[in-house]
Amino acid sequence: MLIAENLKKVYVQKTKKGFFKAEKSRVEAVRGINFRINEGQIVGLLGINGAGKTTTIKMLSTLLTPTEGRITIDGIDAVKNSAEVKNKINMVAGGERMIYWRLTGRENLWYYGQLYNIEDKELDRRIDYLMELVGLKESQDIPVERYSKGMKQRLQIARGLINNPSYIFMDEPTLGLDAAIAKELREHVKRIAYSEGKSILLTSHYMPEVEELCQYIYIMDKGLIIAEGTPKQLALMGMEEKTLCMETYIMNTKLNEEIFKICSGIEGCNIELDEKNMLYTFKSKADLSNEIASLLIKHKMPIKSFYTKEPKLEDAIIKLSKGA
């Protein structure tokens, strides 16, 4: 298990005042956050730009030392024993950073394996396995400069697994990829977590990806964790009202009268009626679906569609960030 407790990062910046004077100012990038990642779990770390996500990942990766707080990885203090935990962690970045274009895919993995002091025989076996896992076995001896974007990103995932880490920090892993390749990579991520038992911390601005992959999410804003929960729990936080949509084949005056009567008795209920397309949109804090469905049955009204709009995680993040 990875546990972060009261994690803080403060930067000291110098600002010039005139020609000879400079003032120091403190910038709190991360302001005392707490979270945990369980074994085999995919956890999301979300927030608008500047929320503190990248700084947090750098601290977890031991690239930055926290100003205050504690990080424990499988019971080991990652701040005091960074060398010991490096074999338990790795990072996968979006884009084309951290891979060498003039080397082949296999040579890239060999280089990173050497950095972890993996024995040659074990490293060969590990590279064979990873190339098979990410679907690059047939392309492993081709220079990376000839790889497509999707192939490069698959190589990034293999690189992030070269030391057989227990915890992987993925920063926008599908950035810049087309839909088909991104979907394929998400399947790789799920396989790594569920079949390999790896724990993954994911940052992404693509909400459908987060909703598909993450079992639990932390939302950051201005260096703080302002909300946490499952994707569905967090999405509901962004809904101030429920939206029910109904499309009919014909207009029925008596039905309309009863619908408006029901809505008038509910505080904050609004109806939008598009007579041209015979579309009703109900907005209310209360759930009107049972009452409206009963009226449709009573009037034997045939309908084209009848559904409630699902809450969106993206709306919740925007709303929660504005209120933070």
C-alpha positions as CSV (number, residue, x, y, z in Angstrom):
1,M,0.0,0.0,0.0
2,L,1.1,3.6,-0.8
3,I,0.2,6.1,1.8
4,A,0.8,9.9,1.7
5,E,0.3,11.8,4.9
6,N,0.2,15.6,5.3
7,L,2.3,16.0,2.1
8,K,3.5,19.5,1.4
9,K,5.8,21.2,-1.1
10,V,6.8,24.8,-0.8
11,Y,8.9,26.6,-3.4
12,V,10.9,29.8,-2.5
13,Q,11.0,32.3,-5.4
14,K,13.0,35.5,-5.7
15,T,11.3,38.6,-7.1
16,K,13.4,41.5,-8.1
17,K,12.7,44.9,-6.5
18,G,14.7,47.5,-8.3
19,F,18.2,46.9,-9.6
20,F,19.8,45.6,-6.4
21,K,17.1,44.2,-4.2
22,A,15.3,40.9,-4.4
23,E,12.4,39.7,-2.2
24,K,11.8,36.1,-1.4
25,S,8.2,34.7,-1.6
26,R,6.8,31.3,-0.7
27,V,4.7,29.4,-3.2
28,E,2.7,26.4,-1.7
29,A,2.3,24.0,-4.6
30,V,1.0,21.2,-2.4
31,R,-0.6,22.1,0.9
32,G,-0.9,19.0,3.2
33,I,-2.7,16.3,1.3
34,N,-3.5,12.7,2.4
35,F,-4.3,9.7,0.2
36,R,-3.6,6.1,-0.3
37,I,-3.4,3.5,-3.2
38,N,-4.2,-0.1,-2.5
39,E,-2.7,-3.1,-4.3
40,G,-4.0,-3.7,-7.8
41,Q,-6.1,-0.5,-7.7
42,I,-6.3,2.3,-10.4
43,V,-6.6,5.6,-8.6
44,G,-7.2,9.0,-10.4
45,L,-5.6,12.2,-9.4
46,L,-7.5,15.0,-11.2
47,G,-7.7,18.7,-11.2
48,I,-7.4,21.8,-13.4
49,N,-3.9,23.0,-14.6
50,G,-1.9,24.3,-11.7
51,A,-3.7,22.2,-9.1
52,G,-0.5,20.5,-7.9
53,K,-0.9,17.1,-9.6
54,T,2.5,17.0,-11.3
55,T,4.3,18.2,-8.1
56,T,2.6,15.4,-6.2
57,I,3.7,12.8,-8.7
58,K,7.2,14.0,-8.6
59,M,7.3,13.7,-4.8
60,L,5.9,10.2,-5.0
61,S,8.5,9.3,-7.7
62,T,11.3,10.6,-5.3
63,L,12.2,13.2,-8.0
64,L,11.2,16.0,-5.4
65,T,11.7,15.9,-1.7
66,P,8.5,17.0,0.2
67,T,8.9,20.1,2.4
68,E,6.8,18.3,5.0
69,G,4.9,15.1,5.3
70,R,5.5,11.4,4.9
71,I,5.2,8.9,2.0
72,T,5.3,5.2,2.9
73,I,5.4,2.5,0.2
74,D,4.8,-1.0,1.5
75,G,5.8,0.2,4.9
76,I,9.1,1.9,3.7
77,D,9.6,5.6,4.3
78,A,10.1,6.8,0.7
79,V,11.6,10.2,1.8
80,K,14.3,8.7,4.1
81,N,14.9,5.6,2.0
82,S,14.4,6.8,-1.6
83,A,17.0,4.3,-3.0
84,E,15.2,1.4,-1.5
85,V,11.8,2.3,-2.9
86,K,13.0,3.1,-6.4
87,N,12.7,-0.6,-7.4
88,K,9.0,-0.5,-6.3
89,I,8.0,2.5,-8.4
90,N,8.1,3.8,-11.9
91,M,6.5,6.5,-14.1
92,V,4.9,6.5,-17.5
93,A,4.6,9.9,-19.1
94,G,2.4,10.9,-22.1
95,G,4.1,12.0,-25.3
96,E,7.6,11.1,-26.4
97,R,9.7,12.0,-23.4
98,M,12.1,9.5,-21.8
99,I,12.6,7.3,-24.9
100,Y,15.5,7.5,-27.3
101,W,14.6,7.7,-30.9
102,R,17.9,6.5,-32.4
103,L,17.8,3.3,-30.3
104,T,15.6,0.4,-31.1
105,G,12.7,-0.5,-28.8
106,R,14.7,-3.3,-27.3
107,E,17.7,-1.1,-26.8
108,N,15.6,1.4,-25.0
109,L,14.4,-1.2,-22.5
110,W,17.9,-2.6,-22.1
111,Y,19.3,0.9,-21.3
112,Y,16.7,1.5,-18.6
113,G,17.1,-2.0,-17.2
114,Q,20.8,-1.4,-16.8
115,L,20.0,1.7,-14.7
116,Y,18.2,-0.6,-12.3
117,N,21.1,-3.0,-12.2
118,I,19.1,-5.9,-13.5
119,E,21.2,-8.9,-14.4
120,D,21.7,-9.5,-18.1
121,K,19.9,-12.9,-18.2
122,E,16.9,-11.6,-16.2
123,L,16.8,-8.4,-18.2
124,D,16.7,-10.3,-21.5
125,R,13.8,-12.4,-20.1
126,R,12.0,-9.3,-18.8
127,I,12.3,-7.5,-22.2
128,D,10.9,-10.5,-24.1
129,Y,7.9,-10.6,-21.7
130,L,7.2,-6.8,-21.9
131,M,7.5,-6.6,-25.7
132,E,5.0,-9.4,-25.9
133,L,2.7,-7.7,-23.3
134,V,2.5,-4.4,-25.2
135,G,2.4,-5.9,-28.7
136,L,5.8,-4.8,-29.9
137,K,7.6,-8.1,-30.2
138,E,7.7,-7.9,-34.1
139,S,9.0,-4.3,-33.9
140,Q,11.5,-4.5,-31.1
141,D,14.6,-4.3,-33.3
142,I,13.3,-1.3,-35.3
143,P,14.6,2.2,-34.4
144,V,12.1,4.1,-32.3
145,E,12.2,7.1,-34.8
146,R,10.2,4.8,-37.2
147,Y,7.5,4.0,-34.6
148,S,4.0,5.4,-34.8
149,K,2.7,7.5,-31.8
150,G,0.8,4.5,-30.5
151,M,3.9,2.3,-30.7
152,K,6.0,4.9,-28.8
153,Q,3.4,5.1,-26.1
154,R,3.3,1.3,-25.8
155,L,7.0,1.4,-25.4
156,Q,6.6,4.0,-22.7
157,I,4.4,1.5,-20.8
158,A,7.0,-1.3,-21.2
159,R,9.7,1.1,-20.0
160,G,7.6,1.9,-16.9
161,L,7.4,-1.8,-16.2
162,I,11.1,-2.7,-16.8
163,N,11.9,-2.9,-13.1
164,N,8.7,-4.8,-12.3
165,P,7.4,-2.0,-10.0
166,S,4.5,-2.4,-7.6
167,Y,3.4,1.2,-8.2
168,I,3.2,3.0,-11.5
169,F,2.5,6.8,-11.8
170,M,0.9,7.5,-15.2
171,D,0.8,11.2,-16.3
172,E,-1.5,11.6,-19.3
173,P,-0.6,8.2,-20.8
174,T,-2.8,8.6,-23.9
175,L,-2.0,12.2,-24.7
176,G,-2.1,13.0,-28.4
177,L,-3.2,9.5,-29.5
178,D,-6.2,8.8,-31.7
179,A,-9.2,7.1,-30.3
180,A,-8.5,3.5,-31.5
181,I,-4.9,3.5,-30.1
182,A,-5.9,5.2,-26.9
183,K,-8.6,2.5,-26.4
184,E,-6.0,-0.2,-27.0
185,L,-3.6,1.4,-24.4
186,R,-6.4,1.6,-21.8
187,E,-6.8,-2.2,-22.2
188,H,-3.1,-2.6,-21.5
189,V,-3.4,-0.4,-18.4
190,K,-6.3,-2.6,-17.1
191,R,-4.4,-5.7,-17.8
192,I,-1.4,-4.4,-15.9
193,A,-3.5,-3.6,-12.9
194,Y,-5.9,-6.5,-12.8
195,S,-3.7,-9.4,-14.2
196,E,-0.3,-8.1,-12.9
197,G,-1.5,-6.8,-9.6
198,K,0.1,-3.4,-10.2
199,S,-1.2,-0.2,-8.4
200,I,-1.6,2.8,-10.7
201,L,-2.0,6.5,-10.1
202,L,-3.4,8.1,-13.2
203,T,-3.6,11.8,-14.2
204,S,-5.7,12.6,-17.3
205,H,-7.8,15.5,-18.6
206,Y,-9.9,13.0,-20.7
207,M,-12.8,12.2,-18.4
208,P,-14.2,9.1,-20.3
209,E,-10.8,7.5,-19.8
210,V,-10.8,8.3,-16.1
211,E,-14.3,6.9,-15.7
212,E,-13.4,3.7,-17.5
213,L,-10.2,3.0,-15.6
214,C,-10.4,4.5,-12.1
215,Q,-12.0,2.8,-9.1
216,Y,-11.3,5.8,-6.9
217,I,-10.5,9.4,-7.5
218,Y,-9.0,12.4,-5.7
219,I,-9.6,15.9,-6.9
220,M,-7.0,18.5,-6.3
221,D,-7.3,22.3,-6.5
222,K,-4.7,24.9,-5.4
223,G,-2.6,22.3,-3.7
224,L,-5.4,20.7,-1.7
225,I,-7.5,17.6,-2.1
226,I,-11.0,19.1,-2.2
227,A,-13.0,15.9,-2.9
228,E,-12.6,12.1,-3.2
229,G,-14.8,9.1,-4.0
230,T,-15.8,6.8,-6.8
231,P,-16.3,8.3,-10.3
232,K,-20.1,8.1,-9.8
233,Q,-20.0,9.6,-6.3
234,L,-18.0,12.6,-7.5
235,A,-20.1,13.1,-10.6
236,L,-23.2,13.4,-8.5
237,M,-21.5,16.3,-6.6
238,G,-21.6,18.3,-9.8
239,M,-25.4,17.9,-10.3
240,E,-27.6,20.6,-8.8
241,E,-30.6,19.2,-10.5
242,K,-31.8,16.1,-12.4
243,T,-32.6,16.2,-16.1
244,L,-35.3,14.0,-17.6
245,C,-35.8,13.9,-21.3
246,M,-38.9,12.5,-23.1
247,E,-39.6,12.3,-26.8
248,T,-43.1,11.5,-28.1
249,Y,-44.8,10.8,-31.4
250,I,-47.7,13.1,-30.9
251,M,-48.7,16.0,-28.7
252,N,-51.5,15.4,-26.2
253,T,-53.2,18.5,-24.6
254,K,-54.6,16.7,-21.6
255,L,-51.2,15.0,-20.9
256,N,-49.5,18.4,-21.1
257,E,-51.9,19.9,-18.7
258,E,-51.3,17.2,-16.1
259,I,-47.5,17.4,-16.6
260,F,-47.4,21.1,-16.0
261,K,-49.7,20.7,-13.0
262,I,-47.3,18.2,-11.4
263,C,-44.3,20.4,-12.1
264,S,-46.0,23.5,-10.7
265,G,-46.3,21.8,-7.4
266,I,-42.6,21.1,-7.1
267,E,-40.2,23.9,-6.1
268,G,-37.5,24.7,-8.7
269,C,-39.1,22.4,-11.4
270,N,-38.8,23.7,-15.0
271,I,-40.1,22.2,-18.2
272,E,-38.7,23.0,-21.7
273,L,-41.2,21.9,-24.4
274,D,-40.0,21.7,-28.0
275,E,-43.3,21.2,-29.9
276,K,-41.6,20.9,-33.3
277,N,-39.6,17.8,-32.2
278,M,-42.1,16.8,-29.6
279,L,-39.3,16.8,-27.0
280,Y,-39.9,17.4,-23.2
281,T,-37.0,18.3,-20.9
282,F,-37.7,18.4,-17.2
283,K,-35.2,19.9,-14.8
284,S,-35.7,19.5,-11.1
285,K,-34.0,18.6,-7.8
286,A,-36.6,15.9,-7.4
287,D,-36.8,12.7,-9.5
288,L,-39.8,13.0,-11.7
289,S,-39.4,9.8,-13.7
290,N,-42.0,7.8,-11.8
291,E,-44.7,10.5,-11.9
292,I,-44.2,11.2,-15.6
293,A,-44.1,7.5,-16.5
294,S,-47.4,7.0,-14.7
295,L,-49.0,9.7,-16.7
296,L,-47.7,8.2,-20.0
297,I,-49.3,4.9,-19.0
298,K,-52.6,6.6,-18.0
299,H,-52.9,8.4,-21.4
300,K,-51.5,5.4,-23.3
301,M,-49.0,7.7,-24.9
302,P,-46.4,6.0,-27.2
303,I,-42.9,7.4,-26.8
304,K,-39.7,7.4,-28.8
305,S,-37.4,7.9,-25.9
306,F,-37.4,8.4,-22.1
307,Y,-34.2,8.8,-20.2
308,T,-32.4,10.6,-17.4
309,K,-29.2,12.5,-18.3
310,E,-26.3,11.0,-16.4
311,P,-24.1,13.3,-14.2
312,K,-20.7,14.2,-15.7
313,L,-17.5,13.9,-13.8
314,E,-16.1,16.9,-15.7
315,D,-18.9,19.1,-14.5
316,A,-18.2,18.1,-10.9
317,I,-14.5,18.9,-11.2
318,I,-15.3,22.4,-12.5
319,K,-17.9,23.0,-9.9
320,L,-15.8,21.8,-7.0
321,S,-12.8,23.8,-8.2
322,K,-14.8,27.0,-8.4
323,G,-16.1,26.4,-4.8
324,A,-12.7,25.6,-3.4
